[in-house]
């Protein structure tokens, strides 16, 4: 892996890596390997960050983890983006009420970044971690794109057009006006769902090379129509629901982030699925209102 010549980029890579593993500690060599640095460069970066208390160093085990200074920075960011704490409050309620895993994610640099999580999955296959990143490629992140205008939708859909085939590409395009009308996105579980999720996950420092994209798009091409987007609740099938997501809008009428419920029971009736979706949309609307957001015209 080529080492970045940008010192600031190295610091960001270290912070992103440790933020994705907030309860863990790593040796210098482990961090260097994960973020693609030489041991010498890693030593300079980690020593400087530890001296400023951005990182904590365990002298006995010679490991590094997030430091106390990051608490103040994180709290300052939450104060700036107060919608995240409101969202945390609401998804905590949803996780208990519906017995599901709930998360909040946003788009950063064409990646979907998990910001908050409440509840627990029913298996490790559905695990969502704070700090987790996946590329914004179809069908991931449909809710993030649905209100972005025709040009953005076309660009998003084009990323996977060659791999989806004509019929699935038409199905994907038909999903956007439906998502806008009903106010949420919903996809079914299926043979390729969990595999594609795992293939899309990229550890910090991992290069998205040709092998990565071949794996991702190969699995995307195996998705069934309901795994891309369910058009009717009855289309969920015996495998159940993979996720339901609903957007929270900014004052400018753009999608600021989305709420996602996952790890749903497999045997939900169509009526129950609609109730879950309605409850999720109500939470998203409440957060939009409390943060002075504005839902755009569909």
Helices and strands as residue ranges (DSSP letters): H 7-19, E 26-27, H 28-35, H 39-51, E 55-58, E 63-66, H 69-80, H 83-98, E 101-108, E 111-118, G 124-126, E 133-135, H 142-145, H 150-158, H 161-182, E 185-188, H 193-200, H 210-220, H 225-228, G 233-236, E 241-249, E 255-262, H 270-290
